Amino acid sequence: MSVTIDEQEAARIEQLAVEAEVLVEEDDARKDLKERRGIIKQTLYDGSKKTKHTVPKGKHI
């Protein structure tokens, strides 16, 4: 009986570890996307003009 409980616990721990890895990867992807957008906006910034004026109307960054 104790072997099956240990196996169940091990399987559950493995499942939780995989779920945690997925959440961390999603969070990192969001941060990377946010940084990329910031870089794009910074490169489009044209000194006296604001970014919204350098991006064609209807286009989003």
LOLOGU-413389 format. One record per atom (N, C-alpha, C): residue in three letters; atom name; x negated, y negated, z negated; residue number from 1. Coordinates in Angstrom, 1 decimal. Each point is the difference from the previous one (the first is absolute). Layout:
% LOLOGU-413389
+------+------+--------+--------+--------+-----+
! code ! site !   east !  north !     up ! pos !
+------+------+--------+--------+--------+-----+
!  ALA !   CA !      X !      Y !      Z ! NUM !
...
+------+------+--------+--------+--------+-----+
END
This chain:
% LOLOGU-413389
+------+------+--------+--------+--------+-----+
! code ! site !   east !  north !     up ! pos !
+------+------+--------+--------+--------+-----+
!  MET !    N !   -0.8 !    1.2 !    0.0 !   1 !
!  MET !   CA !    0.8 !   -1.2 !    0.0 !   1 !
!  MET !    C !   -0.9 !   -1.3 !    0.0 !   1 !
!  SER !    N !   -1.0 !    0.0 !   -0.8 !   2 !
!  SER !   CA !   -0.9 !   -1.2 !   -0.1 !   2 !
!  SER !    C !   -0.7 !   -0.3 !    1.3 !   2 !
!  VAL !    N !   -0.3 !    1.0 !    0.8 !   3 !
!  VAL !   CA !   -0.7 !   -0.2 !    1.3 !   3 !
!  VAL !    C !    0.9 !   -0.8 !    0.9 !   3 !
!  THR !    N !    1.3 !    0.4 !    0.1 !   4 !
!  THR !   CA !    0.9 !   -0.7 !    0.9 !   4 !
!  THR !    C !    0.2 !   -1.5 !   -0.5 !   4 !
!  ILE !    N !    0.0 !   -0.2 !   -1.3 !   5 !
!  ILE !   CA !    0.2 !   -1.4 !   -0.5 !   5 !
!  ILE !    C !   -1.3 !   -0.8 !    0.4 !   5 !
!  ASP !    N !   -1.2 !    0.6 !   -0.2 !   6 !
!  ASP !   CA !   -1.2 !   -0.7 !    0.4 !   6 !
!  ASP !    C !    0.0 !   -0.3 !    1.5 !   6 !
!  GLU !    N !    0.4 !    1.0 !    0.8 !   7 !
!  GLU !   CA !    0.1 !   -0.3 !    1.4 !   7 !
!  GLU !    C !    0.9 !   -1.1 !    0.4 !   7 !
!  GLN !    N !    1.2 !    0.0 !   -0.7 !   8 !
!  GLN !   CA !    1.0 !   -1.0 !    0.3 !   8 !
!  GLN !    C !   -0.6 !   -1.4 !   -0.4 !   8 !
!  GLU !    N !   -0.7 !   -0.1 !   -1.2 !   9 !
!  GLU !   CA !   -0.6 !   -1.2 !   -0.4 !   9 !
!  GLU !    C !   -1.0 !   -0.5 !    1.0 !   9 !
!  ALA !    N !   -0.8 !    0.9 !    0.4 !  10 !
!  ALA !   CA !   -1.1 !   -0.3 !    1.0 !  10 !
!  ALA !    C !    0.6 !   -0.5 !    1.3 !  10 !
!  ALA !    N !    1.1 !    0.6 !    0.5 !  11 !
!  ALA !   CA !    0.6 !   -0.4 !    1.2 !  11 !
!  ALA !    C !    0.6 !   -1.4 !   -0.2 !  11 !
!  ARG !    N !    0.6 !   -0.2 !   -1.2 !  12 !
!  ARG !   CA !    0.7 !   -1.3 !   -0.2 !  12 !
!  ARG !    C !   -1.1 !   -1.1 !   -0.1 !  12 !
!  ILE !    N !   -1.1 !    0.3 !   -0.7 !  13 !
!  ILE !   CA !   -1.1 !   -1.0 !   -0.1 !  13 !
!  ILE !    C !   -0.6 !   -0.3 !    1.4 !  13 !
!  GLU !    N !   -0.1 !    1.0 !    0.8 !  14 !
!  GLU !   CA !   -0.5 !   -0.2 !    1.4 !  14 !
!  GLU !    C !    1.0 !   -0.9 !    0.8 !  14 !
!  GLN !    N !    1.3 !    0.3 !   -0.2 !  15 !
!  GLN !   CA !    1.0 !   -0.8 !    0.7 !  15 !
!  GLN !    C !   -0.1 !   -1.5 !   -0.4 !  15 !
!  LEU !    N !   -0.1 !   -0.2 !   -1.3 !  16 !
!  LEU !   CA !   -0.1 !   -1.4 !   -0.5 !  16 !
!  LEU !    C !   -1.2 !   -0.7 !    0.5 !  16 !
!  ALA !    N !   -1.1 !    0.7 !    0.1 !  17 !
!  ALA !   CA !   -1.3 !   -0.6 !    0.5 !  17 !
!  ALA !    C !    0.2 !   -0.4 !    1.4 !  17 !
!  VAL !    N !    0.6 !    0.8 !    0.8 !  18 !
!  VAL !   CA !    0.2 !   -0.3 !    1.4 !  18 !
!  VAL !    C !    0.9 !   -1.2 !    0.2 !  18 !
!  GLU !    N !    1.1 !   -0.1 !   -0.8 !  19 !
!  GLU !   CA !    0.9 !   -1.1 !    0.0 !  19 !
!  GLU !    C !   -0.7 !   -1.3 !   -0.4 !  19 !
!  ALA !    N !   -0.9 !    0.1 !   -1.0 !  20 !
!  ALA !   CA !   -0.7 !   -1.2 !   -0.5 !  20 !
!  ALA !    C !   -1.0 !   -0.5 !    1.1 !  20 !
!  GLU !    N !   -0.6 !    1.0 !    0.7 !  21 !
!  GLU !   CA !   -0.9 !   -0.4 !    1.1 !  21 !
!  GLU !    C !    0.7 !   -0.7 !    1.1 !  21 !
!  VAL !    N !    1.2 !    0.4 !    0.3 !  22 !
!  VAL !   CA !    0.8 !   -0.6 !    1.1 !  22 !
!  VAL !    C !    0.4 !   -1.4 !   -0.4 !  22 !
!  LEU !    N !    0.4 !   -0.2 !   -1.3 !  23 !
!  LEU !   CA !    0.3 !   -1.3 !   -0.5 !  23 !
!  LEU !    C !   -1.2 !   -1.0 !    0.1 !  23 !
!  VAL !    N !   -1.2 !    0.5 !   -0.4 !  24 !
!  VAL !   CA !   -1.2 !   -0.8 !    0.0 !  24 !
!  VAL !    C !   -0.3 !   -0.4 !    1.5 !  24 !
!  GLU !    N !    0.1 !    0.9 !    0.9 !  25 !
!  GLU !   CA !   -0.3 !   -0.2 !    1.4 !  25 !
!  GLU !    C !    1.0 !   -1.1 !    0.6 !  25 !
!  GLU !    N !    1.3 !    0.1 !   -0.4 !  26 !
!  GLU !   CA !    0.9 !   -1.0 !    0.5 !  26 !
!  GLU !    C !   -0.3 !   -1.4 !   -0.5 !  26 !
!  ASP !    N !   -0.4 !    0.0 !   -1.3 !  27 !
!  ASP !   CA !   -0.3 !   -1.3 !   -0.6 !  27 !
!  ASP !    C !   -1.2 !   -0.6 !    0.6 !  27 !
!  ASP !    N !   -1.0 !    0.8 !    0.3 !  28 !
!  ASP !   CA !   -1.2 !   -0.5 !    0.7 !  28 !
!  ASP !    C !    0.3 !   -0.5 !    1.4 !  28 !
!  ALA !    N !    0.9 !    0.7 !    0.7 !  29 !
!  ALA !   CA !    0.4 !   -0.4 !    1.4 !  29 !
!  ALA !    C !    0.7 !   -1.3 !   -0.1 !  29 !
!  ARG !    N !    0.8 !   -0.3 !   -1.0 !  30 !
!  ARG !   CA !    0.7 !   -1.3 !   -0.1 !  30 !
!  ARG !    C !   -1.0 !   -1.1 !   -0.3 !  30 !
!  LYS !    N !   -1.0 !    0.3 !   -0.8 !  31 !
!  LYS !   CA !   -1.0 !   -1.0 !   -0.3 !  31 !
!  LYS !    C !   -0.9 !   -0.3 !    1.2 !  31 !
!  ASP !    N !   -0.3 !    1.0 !    0.8 !  32 !
!  ASP !   CA !   -0.8 !   -0.2 !    1.2 !  32 !
!  ASP !    C !    0.8 !   -0.8 !    1.0 !  32 !
!  LEU !    N !    1.3 !    0.2 !    0.1 !  33 !
!  LEU !   CA !    0.9 !   -0.7 !    1.0 !  33 !
!  LEU !    C !    0.0 !   -1.5 !   -0.5 !  33 !
!  LYS !    N !    0.2 !   -0.2 !   -1.3 !  34 !
!  LYS !   CA !    0.0 !   -1.4 !   -0.5 !  34 !
!  LYS !    C !   -1.3 !   -0.7 !    0.3 !  34 !
!  GLU !    N !   -1.1 !    0.7 !   -0.2 !  35 !
!  GLU !   CA !   -1.3 !   -0.7 !    0.3 !  35 !
!  GLU !    C !   -0.1 !   -0.3 !    1.5 !  35 !
!  ARG !    N !    0.4 !    1.0 !    0.8 !  36 !
!  ARG !   CA !   -0.1 !   -0.2 !    1.5 !  36 !
!  ARG !    C !    0.9 !   -1.2 !    0.4 !  36 !
!  ARG !    N !    1.2 !   -0.2 !   -0.6 !  37 !
!  ARG !   CA !    0.8 !   -1.1 !    0.4 !  37 !
!  ARG !    C !   -0.6 !   -1.3 !   -0.5 !  37 !
!  GLY !    N !   -0.6 !    0.0 !   -1.1 !  38 !
!  GLY !   CA !   -0.7 !   -1.2 !   -0.5 !  38 !
!  GLY !    C !   -1.1 !   -0.4 !    0.9 !  38 !
!  ILE !    N !   -0.8 !    1.0 !    0.5 !  39 !
!  ILE !   CA !   -1.1 !   -0.3 !    0.9 !  39 !
!  ILE !    C !    0.6 !   -0.6 !    1.3 !  39 !
!  ILE !    N !    1.0 !    0.6 !    0.5 !  40 !
!  ILE !   CA !    0.6 !   -0.5 !    1.3 !  40 !
!  ILE !    C !    0.5 !   -1.4 !   -0.2 !  40 !
!  LYS !    N !    0.7 !   -0.3 !   -1.1 !  41 !
!  LYS !   CA !    0.5 !   -1.3 !   -0.2 !  41 !
!  LYS !    C !   -1.2 !   -1.0 !   -0.1 !  41 !
!  GLN !    N !   -1.0 !    0.4 !   -0.7 !  42 !
!  GLN !   CA !   -1.2 !   -0.9 !   -0.2 !  42 !
!  GLN !    C !   -0.6 !   -0.3 !    1.4 !  42 !
!  THR !    N !   -0.1 !    1.0 !    0.9 !  43 !
!  THR !   CA !   -0.6 !   -0.3 !    1.3 !  43 !
!  THR !    C !    0.9 !   -0.8 !    0.9 !  43 !
!  LEU !    N !    1.3 !    0.0 !   -0.3 !  44 !
!  LEU !   CA !    0.9 !   -0.8 !    0.8 !  44 !
!  LEU !    C !    0.1 !   -1.4 !   -0.5 !  44 !
!  TYR !    N !   -0.4 !   -0.2 !   -1.2 !  45 !
!  TYR !   CA !    0.1 !   -1.4 !   -0.6 !  45 !
!  TYR !    C !   -0.9 !   -0.9 !    0.8 !  45 !
!  ASP !    N !    0.6 !   -1.1 !    0.4 !  46 !
!  ASP !   CA !   -0.8 !   -0.9 !    0.9 !  46 !
!  ASP !    C !   -0.2 !   -1.4 !   -0.7 !  46 !
!  GLY !    N !   -0.6 !    0.0 !   -1.1 !  47 !
!  GLY !   CA !   -0.4 !   -1.3 !   -0.7 !  47 !
!  GLY !    C !    1.2 !   -0.9 !   -0.3 !  47 !
!  SER !    N !    0.4 !   -0.8 !    1.0 !  48 !
!  SER !   CA !    1.0 !   -1.0 !   -0.3 !  48 !
!  SER !    C !    1.4 !    0.6 !    0.2 !  48 !
!  LYS !    N !    0.1 !    1.1 !    0.8 !  49 !
!  LYS !   CA !    1.3 !    0.7 !    0.2 !  49 !
!  LYS !    C !    0.2 !    1.1 !   -1.0 !  49 !
!  LYS !    N !    1.2 !    0.3 !   -0.3 !  50 !
!  LYS !   CA !    0.3 !    1.1 !   -0.9 !  50 !
!  LYS !    C !    0.2 !    1.2 !    0.9 !  50 !
!  THR !    N !   -0.1 !    1.2 !   -0.6 !  51 !
!  THR !   CA !    0.0 !    1.3 !    0.7 !  51 !
!  THR !    C !    1.3 !    0.1 !    0.7 !  51 !
!  LYS !    N !    1.1 !   -0.4 !   -0.5 !  52 !
!  LYS !   CA !    1.3 !    0.2 !    0.6 !  52 !
!  LYS !    C !    0.1 !   -0.7 !    1.4 !  52 !
!  HIS !    N !   -0.8 !   -1.0 !    0.2 !  53 !
!  HIS !   CA !    0.0 !   -0.7 !    1.2 !  53 !
!  HIS !    C !   -0.9 !    0.6 !    1.1 !  53 !
!  THR !    N !   -1.0 !    0.8 !   -0.5 !  54 !
!  THR !   CA !   -0.9 !    0.7 !    1.0 !  54 !
!  THR !    C !    0.6 !    1.3 !    0.5 !  54 !
!  VAL !    N !    1.0 !    0.6 !   -0.7 !  55 !
!  VAL !   CA !    0.6 !    1.2 !    0.4 !  55 !
!  VAL !    C !    1.2 !   -0.3 !    0.8 !  55 !
!  PRO !    N !    0.1 !    0.6 !    1.2 !  56 !
!  PRO !   CA !    1.2 !   -0.3 !    0.8 !  56 !
!  PRO !    C !    1.3 !    0.3 !   -0.7 !  56 !
!  LYS !    N !    1.0 !   -0.8 !    0.3 !  57 !
!  LYS !   CA !    1.3 !    0.2 !   -0.7 !  57 !
!  LYS !    C !    0.6 !    1.4 !    0.3 !  57 !
!  GLY !    N !    0.5 !    0.6 !   -1.0 !  58 !
!  GLY !   CA !    0.6 !    1.3 !    0.1 !  58 !
!  GLY !    C !   -1.0 !    1.2 !   -0.2 !  58 !
!  LYS !    N !   -1.3 !   -0.4 !   -0.1 !  59 !
!  LYS !   CA !   -1.0 !    1.0 !   -0.3 !  59 !
!  LYS !    C !   -0.4 !    0.0 !   -1.4 !  59 !
!  HIS !    N !   -0.2 !    1.2 !   -0.6 !  60 !
!  HIS !   CA !   -0.3 !    0.1 !   -1.4 !  60 !
!  HIS !    C !   -1.4 !    0.6 !   -0.1 !  60 !
!  ILE !    N !   -0.7 !   -0.4 !   -1.1 !  61 !
!  ILE !   CA !   -1.3 !    0.6 !   -0.3 !  61 !
!  ILE !    C !    0.2 !    1.2 !   -0.8 !  61 !
+------+------+--------+--------+--------+-----+
END
